[in-house]
Amino acid sequence: MRGSVRSCQRTRRRNEVMAEKLVGARRQAALAELHGWVEVADRDAIRKTYHFASFVEAFGFMTKVALMAEKADHHPEWFNVYDRVEVILTTHDADGVTDRDIRMARAMDQIAPAHDR
């Protein structure tokens, strides 16, 4: 029962905050404010790779982001190998990049400002 209650709450939250896909000038302006984030060629998403001094630093970054993402109910796609974390952001409900992704990208950059190239 507890799981179904949480699931209903998440669904209700998502429905209340249906994100609108960023297109045209709004999208370009939002992306211009981000450092190191690029559009993914084969889908409507943005991507960035962070580099750290060690696996422990990379994992620490992922842990901080995971806690933030859970609170925001907006979860990144990511891939980690040793000192590198590649992140892809898209809003699945909108089938593309939204303000939620831009906010998440900014927050991630604040967590690891010196670790992007």
Backbone as CSV, one residue per row, in Angstrom:
resi,resn,N_x,N_y,N_z,CA_x,CA_y,CA_z,C_x,C_y,C_z
1,MET,0.816,-1.192,0.000,0.000,0.000,0.000,0.865,1.263,0.000
2,ARG,1.928,1.281,0.789,2.771,2.481,0.853,3.326,2.850,-0.513
3,GLY,3.799,1.827,-1.257,4.371,2.085,-2.574,3.368,2.696,-3.527
4,SER,2.119,2.212,-3.485,1.111,2.748,-4.396,0.738,4.184,-4.026
5,VAL,0.769,4.515,-2.749,0.490,5.894,-2.326,1.573,6.820,-2.855
6,ARG,2.833,6.422,-2.701,3.934,7.245,-3.211,3.841,7.399,-4.722
7,SER,3.519,6.311,-5.394,3.390,6.351,-6.842,2.299,7.327,-7.259
8,CYS,1.165,7.305,-6.576,0.074,8.229,-6.888,0.492,9.670,-6.632
9,GLN,1.246,9.902,-5.545,1.700,11.256,-5.241,2.638,11.761,-6.328
10,ARG,3.560,10.902,-6.787,4.478,11.299,-7.855,3.711,11.608,-9.140
11,THR,2.772,10.743,-9.477,1.981,10.960,-10.689,1.230,12.270,-10.599
12,ARG,0.649,12.560,-9.456,-0.092,13.803,-9.264,0.849,15.000,-9.409
13,ARG,2.043,14.911,-8.802,3.013,16.005,-8.909,3.411,16.229,-10.356
14,ARG,3.677,15.152,-11.079,4.068,15.276,-12.476,2.957,15.925,-13.288
15,ASN,1.736,15.490,-13.058,0.616,16.038,-13.814,0.397,17.509,-13.506
16,GLU,0.669,17.918,-12.286,0.501,19.314,-11.902,1.555,20.199,-12.548
17,VAL,2.721,19.645,-12.847,3.838,20.426,-13.339,4.260,19.957,-14.731
18,MET,3.302,19.678,-15.580,3.647,19.238,-16.928,4.548,20.280,-17.574
19,ALA,5.749,19.875,-17.874,6.741,20.787,-18.417,6.534,20.962,-19.921
20,GLU,6.810,22.170,-20.371,6.683,22.490,-21.787,8.061,22.420,-22.434
21,LYS,8.149,21.757,-23.553,9.393,21.595,-24.289,9.931,22.959,-24.724
22,LEU,11.231,23.166,-24.556,11.869,24.410,-24.994,12.188,24.314,-26.484
23,VAL,11.768,25.314,-27.238,12.034,25.327,-28.677,12.443,26.734,-29.101
24,GLY,13.023,26.813,-30.273,13.361,28.100,-30.877,14.279,28.977,-30.052
25,ALA,13.964,30.257,-30.014,14.810,31.246,-29.342,14.905,30.993,-27.836
26,ARG,13.808,30.540,-27.219,13.847,30.250,-25.770,14.865,29.144,-25.476
27,ARG,14.880,28.131,-26.311,15.815,27.017,-26.114,17.260,27.493,-26.302
28,GLN,17.508,28.242,-27.372,18.864,28.710,-27.641,19.365,29.632,-26.532
29,ALA,18.509,30.490,-26.018,18.889,31.389,-24.924,19.212,30.593,-23.665
30,ALA,18.415,29.591,-23.363,18.653,28.769,-22.164,19.970,28.012,-22.290
31,LEU,20.231,27.440,-23.450,21.476,26.681,-23.648,22.699,27.593,-23.636
32,ALA,22.542,28.818,-24.112,23.661,29.763,-24.135,24.124,30.122,-22.727
33,GLU,23.239,30.006,-21.744,23.591,30.314,-20.360,24.351,29.176,-19.675
34,LEU,24.363,27.997,-20.281,25.018,26.834,-19.673,26.421,26.669,-20.227
35,HIS,27.358,26.261,-19.372,28.739,26.050,-19.795,28.995,24.562,-20.019
36,GLY,29.396,24.218,-21.226,29.804,22.848,-21.496,28.676,21.884,-21.853
37,TRP,27.445,22.327,-21.785,26.309,21.472,-22.143,26.077,21.584,-23.644
38,VAL,25.875,20.436,-24.299,25.631,20.411,-25.742,24.384,19.592,-26.027
39,GLU,23.776,19.871,-27.159,22.613,19.099,-27.562,23.059,17.712,-28.032
40,VAL,22.253,16.711,-27.746,22.519,15.349,-28.188,22.025,15.239,-29.623
41,ALA,22.863,14.692,-30.489,22.560,14.685,-31.918,21.324,13.867,-32.294
42,ASP,21.132,12.720,-31.700,20.085,11.816,-32.172,18.810,11.813,-31.332
43,ARG,18.694,12.762,-30.413,17.474,12.856,-29.605,17.356,14.239,-28.995
44,ASP,16.196,14.561,-28.440,15.970,15.876,-27.848,16.421,15.848,-26.394
45,ALA,17.718,16.112,-26.195,18.335,16.052,-24.870,19.607,16.891,-24.886
46,ILE,20.139,17.160,-23.694,21.428,17.846,-23.568,22.387,16.956,-22.791
47,ARG,23.681,17.164,-23.025,24.699,16.283,-22.444,25.910,17.088,-21.989
48,LYS,26.544,16.563,-20.939,27.794,17.146,-20.457,28.621,16.054,-19.800
49,THR,29.934,16.169,-19.898,30.834,15.231,-19.229,31.642,15.978,-18.184
50,TYR,31.622,15.470,-16.964,32.396,16.019,-15.852,33.603,15.118,-15.619
51,HIS,34.732,15.722,-15.271,35.968,14.981,-14.991,36.408,15.295,-13.562
52,PHE,36.763,14.262,-12.822,37.145,14.395,-11.417,38.539,13.815,-11.203
53,ALA,39.097,14.036,-10.037,40.439,13.539,-9.718,40.443,12.041,-9.419
54,SER,39.283,11.501,-9.036,39.233,10.084,-8.660,37.805,9.562,-8.776
55,PHE,37.688,8.258,-8.644,36.374,7.625,-8.629,35.562,8.109,-7.435
56,VAL,36.216,8.272,-6.288,35.515,8.707,-5.080,34.895,10.092,-5.289
57,GLU,35.630,11.016,-5.903,35.075,12.349,-6.182,33.907,12.261,-7.160
58,ALA,34.054,11.447,-8.191,32.979,11.292,-9.173,31.732,10.712,-8.514
59,PHE,31.927,9.713,-7.679,30.799,9.076,-7.008,30.153,10.032,-6.000
60,GLY,30.968,10.848,-5.347,30.439,11.846,-4.418,29.544,12.842,-5.148
61,PHE,29.980,13.266,-6.325,29.169,14.161,-7.157,27.837,13.491,-7.500
62,MET,27.901,12.246,-7.924,26.685,11.524,-8.298,25.743,11.381,-7.104
63,THR,26.292,11.170,-5.925,25.468,11.039,-4.718,24.737,12.348,-4.416
64,LYS,25.464,13.458,-4.488,24.832,14.766,-4.241,23.733,15.040,-5.261
65,VAL,24.017,14.739,-6.518,23.022,14.967,-7.565,21.824,14.043,-7.372
66,ALA,22.072,12.804,-6.977,20.976,11.847,-6.775,20.009,12.347,-5.706
67,LEU,20.525,12.887,-4.626,19.658,13.411,-3.563,18.850,14.606,-4.060
68,MET,19.499,15.488,-4.800,18.820,16.652,-5.353,17.766,16.219,-6.383
69,ALA,18.116,15.277,-7.235,17.202,14.809,-8.282,15.967,14.140,-7.687
70,GLU,16.151,13.392,-6.625,15.011,12.734,-5.982,14.047,13.769,-5.412
71,LYS,14.585,14.806,-4.785,13.727,15.870,-4.250,12.974,16.584,-5.369
72,ALA,13.626,16.766,-6.503,13.008,17.467,-7.630,12.131,16.534,-8.471
73,ASP,12.203,15.240,-8.199,11.498,14.231,-8.992,11.847,14.382,-10.472
74,HIS,13.152,14.591,-10.728,13.654,14.752,-12.093,15.033,14.111,-12.126
75,HIS,15.146,12.965,-12.759,16.336,12.138,-12.636,17.161,12.126,-13.923
76,PRO,18.476,12.310,-13.787,19.345,12.310,-14.964,19.610,10.893,-15.466
77,GLU,20.002,10.813,-16.716,20.583,9.589,-17.254,22.084,9.830,-17.148
78,TRP,22.815,8.843,-16.642,24.249,9.071,-16.546,25.045,7.798,-16.667
79,PHE,26.350,8.014,-16.925,27.286,6.924,-17.132,28.577,7.310,-16.426
80,ASN,29.097,6.407,-15.617,30.309,6.691,-14.838,31.373,5.657,-15.124
81,VAL,32.561,6.124,-15.470,33.741,5.271,-15.555,34.850,5.995,-14.806
82,TYR,35.297,5.374,-13.728,36.350,5.883,-12.863,36.166,7.358,-12.517
83,ASP,36.880,8.269,-13.190,36.866,9.679,-12.799,35.969,10.537,-13.690
84,ARG,35.162,9.914,-14.528,34.344,10.634,-15.506,32.868,10.305,-15.305
85,VAL,32.039,11.347,-15.370,30.578,11.172,-15.296,29.965,11.893,-16.485
86,GLU,29.320,11.146,-17.360,28.595,11.734,-18.481,27.123,11.796,-18.107
87,VAL,26.521,12.967,-18.291,25.133,13.188,-17.893,24.307,13.569,-19.122
88,ILE,23.125,12.985,-19.217,22.158,13.363,-20.251,20.884,13.777,-19.535
89,LEU,20.362,14.944,-19.922,19.124,15.449,-19.337,18.065,15.610,-20.426
90,THR,16.876,15.130,-20.131,15.699,15.315,-20.962,14.485,15.110,-20.071
91,THR,13.385,15.710,-20.418,12.155,15.521,-19.656,11.293,14.540,-20.433
92,HIS,11.218,13.327,-19.925,10.525,12.262,-20.641,9.047,12.584,-20.865
93,ASP,8.402,13.211,-19.889,6.981,13.559,-20.027,6.744,14.525,-21.192
94,ALA,7.717,15.373,-21.477,7.580,16.358,-22.556,8.259,15.885,-23.834
95,ASP,8.958,14.756,-23.743,9.691,14.201,-24.880,10.721,15.186,-25.418
96,GLY,11.409,15.868,-24.482,12.450,16.796,-24.900,12.964,17.655,-23.763
97,VAL,13.783,18.617,-24.110,14.420,19.507,-23.142,13.422,20.561,-22.670
98,THR,13.342,20.742,-21.343,12.442,21.718,-20.738,13.214,22.566,-19.732
99,ASP,12.515,23.517,-19.120,13.117,24.331,-18.061,13.611,23.460,-16.912
100,ARG,12.953,22.329,-16.675,13.393,21.427,-15.599,14.823,20.941,-15.857
101,ASP,15.141,20.649,-17.114,16.489,20.195,-17.469,17.510,21.314,-17.313
102,ILE,17.120,22.510,-17.699,18.023,23.662,-17.576,18.320,23.932,-16.097
103,ARG,17.297,23.876,-15.255,17.506,24.073,-13.807,18.403,22.973,-13.238
104,MET,18.188,21.736,-13.661,19.009,20.626,-13.173,20.461,20.801,-13.627
105,ALA,20.664,21.215,-14.868,22.019,21.435,-15.379,22.733,22.516,-14.567
106,ARG,22.041,23.611,-14.290,22.637,24.682,-13.472,23.012,24.178,-12.085
107,ALA,22.123,23.425,-11.480,22.375,22.906,-10.137,23.569,21.953,-10.138
108,MET,23.672,21.116,-11.162,24.809,20.193,-11.256,26.112,20.971,-11.422
109,ASP,26.078,22.013,-12.228,27.272,22.831,-12.416,27.688,23.533,-11.120
110,GLN,26.735,23.878,-10.283,27.067,24.493,-8.991,27.704,23.475,-8.052
111,ILE,27.319,22.222,-8.159,27.898,21.176,-7.311,29.337,20.897,-7.729
112,ALA,29.607,20.941,-9.018,30.949,20.602,-9.523,31.444,21.644,-10.503
113,PRO,31.633,22.885,-10.081,31.975,23.959,-11.031,33.331,23.815,-11.703
114,ALA,34.273,23.185,-11.068,35.625,23.116,-11.647,35.890,21.793,-12.355
115,HIS,34.868,21.010,-12.586,35.102,19.654,-13.108,34.535,19.416,-14.497
116,ASP,34.373,20.455,-15.270,33.925,20.244,-16.639,34.965,20.753,-17.616
117,ARG,34.986,20.144,-18.763,35.928,20.569,-19.806,35.191,20.710,-21.106
